[in-house]
Amino acid sequence: MDNNGKEVNLNDPELGKREYDFQAQSYLESKPIKIVKAVELRQNNDEGSTLQIEFDLSGSGMKYVTAANLYIFPENDPRLVDAVANKIGISLDKVFMLQDNKANSNLFKHPVPTPISVKTYLTQFCDLQGPIQ
């Protein structure tokens, strides 16, 4: 959300004028799709997991292409996002913007769309369930 309480539009043409790193650029070009079915194919998960996942591409403008790359951008549970924001004492409505380091601006690429709300950042760009190191 911006400072007026409106969600930052990640499809805003202004976002495309910035230089983004590979992951952020992939995110900006992504489209949400539904997972129809996820089935674990292994009987024993001691050494990993193999999932068969079926997606519903209808209405997305996408089509299946054999051997194409797939990027998955999972989202954190809203309850977990709320808990983290409360723990660190920050409002989900706050908006922040990453700025280029003028001394190294030719090397800098934005790692996330910016400006971005704390809610969007914590929901879509932070692994809140991974191991803490």
mmCIF file of the C-alpha atoms, coordinates in Angstrom:
data_MODEL
# 
_entry.id   MODEL 
# 
loop_
_atom_site.group_PDB 
_atom_site.id 
_atom_site.type_symbol 
_atom_site.label_atom_id 
_atom_site.label_alt_id 
_atom_site.label_comp_id 
_atom_site.label_asym_id 
_atom_site.label_entity_id 
_atom_site.label_seq_id 
_atom_site.pdbx_PDB_ins_code 
_atom_site.Cartn_x 
_atom_site.Cartn_y 
_atom_site.Cartn_z 
_atom_site.occupancy 
_atom_site.B_iso_or_equiv 
_atom_site.pdbx_formal_charge 
_atom_site.auth_seq_id 
_atom_site.auth_comp_id 
_atom_site.auth_asym_id 
_atom_site.auth_atom_id 
_atom_site.pdbx_PDB_model_num 
ATOM 1   C CA . MET A 1 1   ? 0.000  0.000   0.000   1.00 0.00 ? 1   MET A CA 1 
ATOM 2   C CA . ASP A 1 2   ? 1.222  3.492   -0.633  1.00 0.00 ? 2   ASP A CA 1 
ATOM 3   C CA . ASN A 1 3   ? 1.216  6.314   1.897   1.00 0.00 ? 3   ASN A CA 1 
ATOM 4   C CA . ASN A 1 4   ? -2.445 6.960   1.037   1.00 0.00 ? 4   ASN A CA 1 
ATOM 5   C CA . GLY A 1 5   ? -3.418 3.381   1.910   1.00 0.00 ? 5   GLY A CA 1 
ATOM 6   C CA . LYS A 1 6   ? -3.598 2.150   -1.706  1.00 0.00 ? 6   LYS A CA 1 
ATOM 7   C CA . GLU A 1 7   ? -1.899 -1.060  -2.804  1.00 0.00 ? 7   GLU A CA 1 
ATOM 8   C CA . VAL A 1 8   ? 1.186  -0.370  -4.900  1.00 0.00 ? 8   VAL A CA 1 
ATOM 9   C CA . ASN A 1 9   ? 0.449  -1.467  -8.463  1.00 0.00 ? 9   ASN A CA 1 
ATOM 10  C CA . LEU A 1 10  ? 3.173  -3.918  -9.470  1.00 0.00 ? 10  LEU A CA 1 
ATOM 11  C CA . ASN A 1 11  ? 2.087  -3.515  -13.107 1.00 0.00 ? 11  ASN A CA 1 
ATOM 12  C CA . ASP A 1 12  ? 2.734  0.243   -13.070 1.00 0.00 ? 12  ASP A CA 1 
ATOM 13  C CA . PRO A 1 13  ? 4.720  1.201   -16.220 1.00 0.00 ? 13  PRO A CA 1 
ATOM 14  C CA . GLU A 1 14  ? 7.048  3.277   -14.011 1.00 0.00 ? 14  GLU A CA 1 
ATOM 15  C CA . LEU A 1 15  ? 8.319  0.041   -12.442 1.00 0.00 ? 15  LEU A CA 1 
ATOM 16  C CA . GLY A 1 16  ? 9.540  -1.094  -15.852 1.00 0.00 ? 16  GLY A CA 1 
ATOM 17  C CA . LYS A 1 17  ? 11.791 1.948   -16.161 1.00 0.00 ? 17  LYS A CA 1 
ATOM 18  C CA . ARG A 1 18  ? 14.029 0.662   -13.365 1.00 0.00 ? 18  ARG A CA 1 
ATOM 19  C CA . GLU A 1 19  ? 16.684 -1.974  -13.830 1.00 0.00 ? 19  GLU A CA 1 
ATOM 20  C CA . TYR A 1 20  ? 15.831 -5.146  -11.926 1.00 0.00 ? 20  TYR A CA 1 
ATOM 21  C CA . ASP A 1 21  ? 17.833 -8.222  -11.126 1.00 0.00 ? 21  ASP A CA 1 
ATOM 22  C CA . PHE A 1 22  ? 16.893 -11.494 -12.807 1.00 0.00 ? 22  PHE A CA 1 
ATOM 23  C CA . GLN A 1 23  ? 14.500 -12.712 -10.073 1.00 0.00 ? 23  GLN A CA 1 
ATOM 24  C CA . ALA A 1 24  ? 12.633 -9.411  -9.746  1.00 0.00 ? 24  ALA A CA 1 
ATOM 25  C CA . GLN A 1 25  ? 12.277 -9.091  -13.528 1.00 0.00 ? 25  GLN A CA 1 
ATOM 26  C CA . SER A 1 26  ? 10.810 -12.603 -13.674 1.00 0.00 ? 26  SER A CA 1 
ATOM 27  C CA . TYR A 1 27  ? 8.349  -11.635 -10.937 1.00 0.00 ? 27  TYR A CA 1 
ATOM 28  C CA . LEU A 1 28  ? 7.218  -8.518  -12.815 1.00 0.00 ? 28  LEU A CA 1 
ATOM 29  C CA . GLU A 1 29  ? 6.512  -10.654 -15.889 1.00 0.00 ? 29  GLU A CA 1 
ATOM 30  C CA . SER A 1 30  ? 4.682  -13.376 -13.951 1.00 0.00 ? 30  SER A CA 1 
ATOM 31  C CA . LYS A 1 31  ? 0.975  -14.173 -13.854 1.00 0.00 ? 31  LYS A CA 1 
ATOM 32  C CA . PRO A 1 32  ? -0.968 -15.811 -11.045 1.00 0.00 ? 32  PRO A CA 1 
ATOM 33  C CA . ILE A 1 33  ? -2.332 -19.268 -11.845 1.00 0.00 ? 33  ILE A CA 1 
ATOM 34  C CA . LYS A 1 34  ? -4.209 -21.858 -9.811  1.00 0.00 ? 34  LYS A CA 1 
ATOM 35  C CA . ILE A 1 35  ? -2.804 -25.162 -8.683  1.00 0.00 ? 35  ILE A CA 1 
ATOM 36  C CA . VAL A 1 36  ? -5.475 -27.748 -9.465  1.00 0.00 ? 36  VAL A CA 1 
ATOM 37  C CA . LYS A 1 37  ? -3.790 -30.793 -7.981  1.00 0.00 ? 37  LYS A CA 1 
ATOM 38  C CA . ALA A 1 38  ? -0.568 -31.650 -6.146  1.00 0.00 ? 38  ALA A CA 1 
ATOM 39  C CA . VAL A 1 39  ? 0.305  -35.304 -5.551  1.00 0.00 ? 39  VAL A CA 1 
ATOM 40  C CA . GLU A 1 40  ? 3.383  -36.705 -3.819  1.00 0.00 ? 40  GLU A CA 1 
ATOM 41  C CA . LEU A 1 41  ? 4.801  -39.426 -6.057  1.00 0.00 ? 41  LEU A CA 1 
ATOM 42  C CA . ARG A 1 42  ? 7.303  -40.937 -3.623  1.00 0.00 ? 42  ARG A CA 1 
ATOM 43  C CA . GLN A 1 43  ? 6.250  -43.456 -1.021  1.00 0.00 ? 43  GLN A CA 1 
ATOM 44  C CA . ASN A 1 44  ? 9.273  -42.654 1.127   1.00 0.00 ? 44  ASN A CA 1 
ATOM 45  C CA . ASN A 1 45  ? 10.235 -38.989 1.553   1.00 0.00 ? 45  ASN A CA 1 
ATOM 46  C CA . ASP A 1 46  ? 13.439 -39.610 3.529   1.00 0.00 ? 46  ASP A CA 1 
ATOM 47  C CA . GLU A 1 47  ? 15.605 -38.421 0.646   1.00 0.00 ? 47  GLU A CA 1 
ATOM 48  C CA . GLY A 1 48  ? 13.359 -35.779 -0.842  1.00 0.00 ? 48  GLY A CA 1 
ATOM 49  C CA . SER A 1 49  ? 10.062 -35.213 -2.511  1.00 0.00 ? 49  SER A CA 1 
ATOM 50  C CA . THR A 1 50  ? 8.742  -35.571 -6.043  1.00 0.00 ? 50  THR A CA 1 
ATOM 51  C CA . LEU A 1 51  ? 5.495  -33.780 -6.753  1.00 0.00 ? 51  LEU A CA 1 
ATOM 52  C CA . GLN A 1 52  ? 3.172  -34.014 -9.697  1.00 0.00 ? 52  GLN A CA 1 
ATOM 53  C CA . ILE A 1 53  ? 1.545  -30.599 -9.937  1.00 0.00 ? 53  ILE A CA 1 
ATOM 54  C CA . GLU A 1 54  ? -1.276 -29.681 -12.295 1.00 0.00 ? 54  GLU A CA 1 
ATOM 55  C CA . PHE A 1 55  ? -1.967 -26.035 -13.097 1.00 0.00 ? 55  PHE A CA 1 
ATOM 56  C CA . ASP A 1 56  ? -5.051 -24.354 -14.528 1.00 0.00 ? 56  ASP A CA 1 
ATOM 57  C CA . LEU A 1 57  ? -3.752 -22.052 -17.281 1.00 0.00 ? 57  LEU A CA 1 
ATOM 58  C CA . SER A 1 58  ? -7.205 -21.043 -18.545 1.00 0.00 ? 58  SER A CA 1 
ATOM 59  C CA . GLY A 1 59  ? -7.599 -17.285 -18.729 1.00 0.00 ? 59  GLY A CA 1 
ATOM 60  C CA . SER A 1 60  ? -3.889 -16.672 -18.089 1.00 0.00 ? 60  SER A CA 1 
ATOM 61  C CA . GLY A 1 61  ? -2.879 -16.249 -21.725 1.00 0.00 ? 61  GLY A CA 1 
ATOM 62  C CA . MET A 1 62  ? -0.188 -18.859 -21.114 1.00 0.00 ? 62  MET A CA 1 
ATOM 63  C CA . LYS A 1 63  ? 0.200  -22.235 -22.745 1.00 0.00 ? 63  LYS A CA 1 
ATOM 64  C CA . TYR A 1 64  ? 2.195  -25.311 -21.885 1.00 0.00 ? 64  TYR A CA 1 
ATOM 65  C CA . VAL A 1 65  ? 5.440  -25.677 -23.811 1.00 0.00 ? 65  VAL A CA 1 
ATOM 66  C CA . THR A 1 66  ? 7.477  -28.856 -23.421 1.00 0.00 ? 66  THR A CA 1 
ATOM 67  C CA . ALA A 1 67  ? 10.782 -28.266 -21.577 1.00 0.00 ? 67  ALA A CA 1 
ATOM 68  C CA . ALA A 1 68  ? 9.933  -24.611 -20.828 1.00 0.00 ? 68  ALA A CA 1 
ATOM 69  C CA . ASN A 1 69  ? 11.158 -23.006 -17.622 1.00 0.00 ? 69  ASN A CA 1 
ATOM 70  C CA . LEU A 1 70  ? 8.795  -22.472 -14.726 1.00 0.00 ? 70  LEU A CA 1 
ATOM 71  C CA . TYR A 1 71  ? 9.276  -20.011 -11.888 1.00 0.00 ? 71  TYR A CA 1 
ATOM 72  C CA . ILE A 1 72  ? 7.171  -20.425 -8.783  1.00 0.00 ? 72  ILE A CA 1 
ATOM 73  C CA . PHE A 1 73  ? 6.672  -17.453 -6.481  1.00 0.00 ? 73  PHE A CA 1 
ATOM 74  C CA . PRO A 1 74  ? 4.933  -18.762 -3.354  1.00 0.00 ? 74  PRO A CA 1 
ATOM 75  C CA . GLU A 1 75  ? 3.245  -16.457 -0.857  1.00 0.00 ? 75  GLU A CA 1 
ATOM 76  C CA . ASN A 1 76  ? 3.434  -16.525 2.922   1.00 0.00 ? 76  ASN A CA 1 
ATOM 77  C CA . ASP A 1 77  ? 0.302  -17.135 4.981   1.00 0.00 ? 77  ASP A CA 1 
ATOM 78  C CA . PRO A 1 78  ? -1.311 -13.766 5.905   1.00 0.00 ? 78  PRO A CA 1 
ATOM 79  C CA . ARG A 1 79  ? -1.382 -14.789 9.586   1.00 0.00 ? 79  ARG A CA 1 
ATOM 80  C CA . LEU A 1 80  ? 2.377  -15.332 9.538   1.00 0.00 ? 80  LEU A CA 1 
ATOM 81  C CA . VAL A 1 81  ? 2.932  -12.003 7.761   1.00 0.00 ? 81  VAL A CA 1 
ATOM 82  C CA . ASP A 1 82  ? 0.834  -10.239 10.433  1.00 0.00 ? 82  ASP A CA 1 
ATOM 83  C CA . ALA A 1 83  ? 2.753  -11.976 13.226  1.00 0.00 ? 83  ALA A CA 1 
ATOM 84  C CA . VAL A 1 84  ? 6.146  -10.994 11.789  1.00 0.00 ? 84  VAL A CA 1 
ATOM 85  C CA . ALA A 1 85  ? 5.090  -7.379  11.246  1.00 0.00 ? 85  ALA A CA 1 
ATOM 86  C CA . ASN A 1 86  ? 3.774  -7.201  14.819  1.00 0.00 ? 86  ASN A CA 1 
ATOM 87  C CA . LYS A 1 87  ? 6.972  -8.772  16.162  1.00 0.00 ? 87  LYS A CA 1 
ATOM 88  C CA . ILE A 1 88  ? 9.218  -6.232  14.446  1.00 0.00 ? 88  ILE A CA 1 
ATOM 89  C CA . GLY A 1 89  ? 6.805  -3.378  15.164  1.00 0.00 ? 89  GLY A CA 1 
ATOM 90  C CA . ILE A 1 90  ? 6.077  -2.175  11.648  1.00 0.00 ? 90  ILE A CA 1 
ATOM 91  C CA . SER A 1 91  ? 2.790  -1.419  9.913   1.00 0.00 ? 91  SER A CA 1 
ATOM 92  C CA . LEU A 1 92  ? 1.911  -3.532  6.888   1.00 0.00 ? 92  LEU A CA 1 
ATOM 93  C CA . ASP A 1 93  ? 0.625  -0.315  5.259   1.00 0.00 ? 93  ASP A CA 1 
ATOM 94  C CA . LYS A 1 94  ? 4.059  1.339   5.246   1.00 0.00 ? 94  LYS A CA 1 
ATOM 95  C CA . VAL A 1 95  ? 5.687  1.751   1.859   1.00 0.00 ? 95  VAL A CA 1 
ATOM 96  C CA . PHE A 1 96  ? 9.407  1.839   1.247   1.00 0.00 ? 96  PHE A CA 1 
ATOM 97  C CA . MET A 1 97  ? 11.535 2.407   -1.808  1.00 0.00 ? 97  MET A CA 1 
ATOM 98  C CA . LEU A 1 98  ? 14.984 1.090   -2.602  1.00 0.00 ? 98  LEU A CA 1 
ATOM 99  C CA . GLN A 1 99  ? 17.204 3.784   -4.012  1.00 0.00 ? 99  GLN A CA 1 
ATOM 100 C CA . ASP A 1 100 ? 20.220 3.409   -6.240  1.00 0.00 ? 100 ASP A CA 1 
ATOM 101 C CA . ASN A 1 101 ? 23.618 3.826   -4.631  1.00 0.00 ? 101 ASN A CA 1 
ATOM 102 C CA . LYS A 1 102 ? 24.825 6.816   -6.650  1.00 0.00 ? 102 LYS A CA 1 
ATOM 103 C CA . ALA A 1 103 ? 28.467 5.721   -6.260  1.00 0.00 ? 103 ALA A CA 1 
ATOM 104 C CA . ASN A 1 104 ? 27.699 2.336   -7.861  1.00 0.00 ? 104 ASN A CA 1 
ATOM 105 C CA . SER A 1 105 ? 24.525 3.082   -9.812  1.00 0.00 ? 105 SER A CA 1 
ATOM 106 C CA . ASN A 1 106 ? 25.806 1.307   -12.917 1.00 0.00 ? 106 ASN A CA 1 
ATOM 107 C CA . LEU A 1 107 ? 26.080 -1.917  -10.880 1.00 0.00 ? 107 LEU A CA 1 
ATOM 108 C CA . PHE A 1 108 ? 22.827 -1.664  -8.945  1.00 0.00 ? 108 PHE A CA 1 
ATOM 109 C CA . LYS A 1 109 ? 19.771 -3.660  -9.956  1.00 0.00 ? 109 LYS A CA 1 
ATOM 110 C CA . HIS A 1 110 ? 16.598 -3.612  -7.866  1.00 0.00 ? 110 HIS A CA 1 
ATOM 111 C CA . PRO A 1 111 ? 16.025 -6.977  -6.135  1.00 0.00 ? 111 PRO A CA 1 
ATOM 112 C CA . VAL A 1 112 ? 12.271 -6.301  -5.719  1.00 0.00 ? 112 VAL A CA 1 
ATOM 113 C CA . PRO A 1 113 ? 9.720  -4.007  -7.382  1.00 0.00 ? 113 PRO A CA 1 
ATOM 114 C CA . THR A 1 114 ? 9.972  -0.601  -5.752  1.00 0.00 ? 114 THR A CA 1 
ATOM 115 C CA . PRO A 1 115 ? 8.192  1.248   -4.190  1.00 0.00 ? 115 PRO A CA 1 
ATOM 116 C CA . ILE A 1 116 ? 6.719  -1.674  -2.300  1.00 0.00 ? 116 ILE A CA 1 
ATOM 117 C CA . SER A 1 117 ? 4.536  -2.057  0.771   1.00 0.00 ? 117 SER A CA 1 
ATOM 118 C CA . VAL A 1 118 ? 5.758  -3.946  3.820   1.00 0.00 ? 118 VAL A CA 1 
ATOM 119 C CA . LYS A 1 119 ? 2.770  -6.265  3.349   1.00 0.00 ? 119 LYS A CA 1 
ATOM 120 C CA . THR A 1 120 ? 3.703  -7.110  -0.258  1.00 0.00 ? 120 THR A CA 1 
ATOM 121 C CA . TYR A 1 121 ? 7.377  -7.488  0.640   1.00 0.00 ? 121 TYR A CA 1 
ATOM 122 C CA . LEU A 1 122 ? 6.718  -9.838  3.567   1.00 0.00 ? 122 LEU A CA 1 
ATOM 123 C CA . THR A 1 123 ? 4.041  -11.772 1.676   1.00 0.00 ? 123 THR A CA 1 
ATOM 124 C CA . GLN A 1 124 ? 5.788  -12.267 -1.649  1.00 0.00 ? 124 GLN A CA 1 
ATOM 125 C CA . PHE A 1 125 ? 9.537  -11.689 -1.248  1.00 0.00 ? 125 PHE A CA 1 
ATOM 126 C CA . CYS A 1 126 ? 10.564 -13.075 2.165   1.00 0.00 ? 126 CYS A CA 1 
ATOM 127 C CA . ASP A 1 127 ? 10.942 -16.712 3.123   1.00 0.00 ? 127 ASP A CA 1 
ATOM 128 C CA . LEU A 1 128 ? 9.348  -16.557 6.554   1.00 0.00 ? 128 LEU A CA 1 
ATOM 129 C CA . GLN A 1 129 ? 9.349  -20.322 7.051   1.00 0.00 ? 129 GLN A CA 1 
ATOM 130 C CA . GLY A 1 130 ? 12.867 -21.252 6.004   1.00 0.00 ? 130 GLY A CA 1 
ATOM 131 C CA . PRO A 1 131 ? 15.742 -21.977 8.377   1.00 0.00 ? 131 PRO A CA 1 
ATOM 132 C CA . ILE A 1 132 ? 17.173 -19.015 10.263  1.00 0.00 ? 132 ILE A CA 1 
ATOM 133 C CA . GLN A 1 133 ? 20.941 -18.750 9.880   1.00 0.00 ? 133 GLN A CA 1 
# 
